[in-house]
């Protein structure tokens, strides 16, 4: 059973990560951690929508009322996976029409929790091979109201404010004897986000 709290924890972990990475050249690190699917930091929502249209994917757009400059796009197929991946959905966050965060969600209703964990570990090893060591962010097991929630998360931050987070959650229903699992890979550029926020707060020049 999926819970909103599960994904809220993912978001909190991503926002809490900081200051633990290796010091690299910012430009090379930013290129190293470019988002997937041919996207780049600062891309417009239209680029993601065009990609989704080309592959006949569903597009859901959220416009948070308390953040008028924010746009959240979630792309997913009607069934199966995104093109050339085992991911079930991708979610982009845009500020002032520019991409600063991309989350790839790995979900598969046909796969067991054990298989999903195997896929998670495979992806983790792939990231380590391509990007370098990941730091352990959190590993815990919580039992509450006949549910056991097990979480794992790892991150890499080559430059402060530019990072990726890999987070896994397995939830077991002790009463019904069932387990489900899913995981997400979050790419986030807080440096770029802060630049965009500063521009929004800057005074408008008088004509």
C-alpha positions in Angstrom: 0.0 0.0 0.0 1.4 3.4 -1.0 1.1 6.3 1.4 1.5 10.0 0.8 3.8 10.1 3.9 6.2 7.7 2.1 6.8 10.2 -0.7 6.8 13.2 1.7 9.8 11.5 3.4 11.6 11.3 0.0 11.1 15.0 -0.5 12.3 15.8 3.0 15.4 13.7 2.6 16.3 15.5 -0.7 15.9 18.9 0.9 18.0 17.9 4.0 21.0 16.6 2.1 24.0 19.0 2.1 27.7 19.8 2.6 29.0 16.2 2.5 30.4 15.9 -1.0 33.8 16.1 -2.7 34.9 19.5 -4.0 35.0 19.5 -7.8 34.9 22.2 -10.5 31.3 23.4 -10.4 31.0 23.5 -14.2 32.2 19.9 -14.6 30.1 18.7 -11.7 27.0 20.3 -13.1 27.6 18.6 -16.4 28.3 15.3 -14.6 24.9 15.5 -12.8 22.8 16.6 -15.8 19.3 15.2 -15.6 18.4 12.1 -17.8 16.1 11.7 -20.9 18.2 14.3 -22.8 17.2 17.2 -20.5 19.4 19.9 -19.1 19.1 22.3 -16.2 17.1 25.4 -17.2 15.1 23.5 -19.9 11.5 24.7 -20.3 8.4 22.5 -19.6 7.7 22.5 -23.3 10.8 20.4 -23.9 9.5 17.7 -21.6 6.0 17.9 -23.0 7.3 17.5 -26.5 9.3 14.4 -25.5 6.2 13.0 -23.8 4.0 13.7 -26.9 6.6 12.0 -29.2 6.3 8.8 -27.1 2.5 9.1 -26.5 2.9 9.5 -22.7 0.4 11.0 -20.3 1.2 14.5 -19.0 -0.1 15.9 -15.7 0.6 19.5 -14.8 0.4 20.9 -11.3 0.3 24.6 -10.5 0.7 25.1 -6.7 -1.5 28.0 -5.6 1.0 29.2 -3.0 3.9 29.2 -5.5 2.7 31.0 -8.7 6.1 30.7 -10.4 6.2 26.9 -9.9 5.2 24.2 -12.4 5.3 20.5 -11.7 5.1 18.1 -14.7 4.6 14.4 -14.2 5.0 12.1 -17.3 4.0 8.5 -17.3 2.8 5.8 -19.8 -0.7 4.4 -19.6 1.0 1.1 -18.8 4.5 -0.3 -18.7 7.6 1.8 -18.5 9.1 5.0 -19.9 11.0 4.7 -23.2 14.3 2.8 -22.8 14.1 2.5 -19.1 12.5 0.5 -16.2 11.1 3.7 -14.7 7.3 4.2 -14.4 7.2 7.9 -14.3 9.3 11.1 -14.4 8.5 14.3 -12.6 10.0 17.7 -13.4 9.9 20.8 -11.2 10.3 24.2 -12.9 10.7 27.6 -11.5 10.0 30.6 -13.8 9.8 28.1 -16.6 13.2 26.6 -16.0 14.0 23.0 -14.8 15.9 22.7 -11.5 14.8 19.2 -10.3 13.9 15.9 -11.9 12.7 12.8 -10.2 12.6 9.4 -11.8 10.1 7.1 -10.1 10.6 3.3 -10.4 7.3 1.5 -10.0 6.1 -1.8 -11.3 2.7 -3.3 -10.2 3.8 -6.7 -11.7 7.0 -7.0 -9.7 7.5 -8.4 -6.2 9.0 -6.3 -3.5 12.1 -8.5 -3.6 12.5 -7.9 -7.3 12.1 -4.2 -6.9 14.9 -4.2 -4.2 17.1 -6.2 -6.6 16.5 -3.5 -9.3 17.2 -0.8 -6.7 20.6 -2.4 -5.8 21.4 -2.8 -9.4 20.8 0.9 -10.1 22.8 1.9 -7.0 25.8 -0.1 -8.2 25.4 1.5 -11.7 25.4 5.0 -10.2 28.5 4.2 -8.1 30.3 3.0 -11.2 29.3 6.0 -13.2 29.3 8.8 -10.6 31.5 7.6 -7.7 30.7 6.5 -4.2 27.3 7.3 -2.6 27.0 8.3 1.0 24.4 6.6 3.2 21.7 9.0 4.0 19.2 6.9 6.0 18.4 3.3 6.7 15.6 2.5 9.1 12.7 0.1 9.8 9.5 1.3 11.4 6.6 -0.8 12.7 3.3 1.0 13.1 -0.4 -0.1 12.9 0.3 -3.5 11.4 2.6 -2.0 8.8 6.4 -2.4 8.5 8.1 0.4 6.6 11.7 -0.1 5.6 13.6 2.7 4.0 17.1 3.2 2.4 18.5 6.3 0.9 21.9 7.3 -0.5 23.2 10.5 -2.0 26.1 12.1 -3.8 26.8 15.9 -3.8 30.0 16.6 -5.8 29.4 20.4 -5.3 27.3 21.9 -2.5 23.8 22.4 -3.8 24.1 20.0 -6.7 23.2 16.4 -5.9 21.3 13.2 -6.6 19.4 11.1 -4.1 18.5 7.5 -4.5 15.7 6.5 -2.1 13.9 3.1 -1.6 10.8 2.2 0.4 9.3 -1.2 1.1 6.0 -1.3 3.0 4.7 -4.6 4.4 1.1 -5.2 5.5 1.4 -7.7 8.3 -2.3 -8.3 8.4 -2.8 -9.1 4.8 0.7 -10.6 4.3 1.6 -8.4 1.4 4.6 -6.2 0.5 5.1 -3.5 -2.0 8.2 -1.5 -2.9 9.3 1.3 -5.1 12.2 3.7 -5.4 13.1 7.1 -6.8 16.2 8.8 -8.2 16.2 12.6 -7.6 18.4 15.0 -9.5 18.4 18.5 -7.9 20.2 21.7 -8.6 19.7 23.9 -5.6 22.3 26.5 -6.8 20.2 27.1 -9.9 17.0 27.2 -7.9 18.4 29.8 -5.6 19.4 31.9 -8.6 15.9 31.8 -9.9 14.4 32.6 -6.5 16.8 35.6 -6.3 15.6 36.8 -9.7 12.0 36.6 -8.6 12.7 38.7 -5.5 14.7 41.3 -7.4 12.9 44.7 -7.8 11.4 45.4 -11.2 13.3 48.2 -12.9 11.3 51.4 -13.5 10.7 52.3 -17.1 
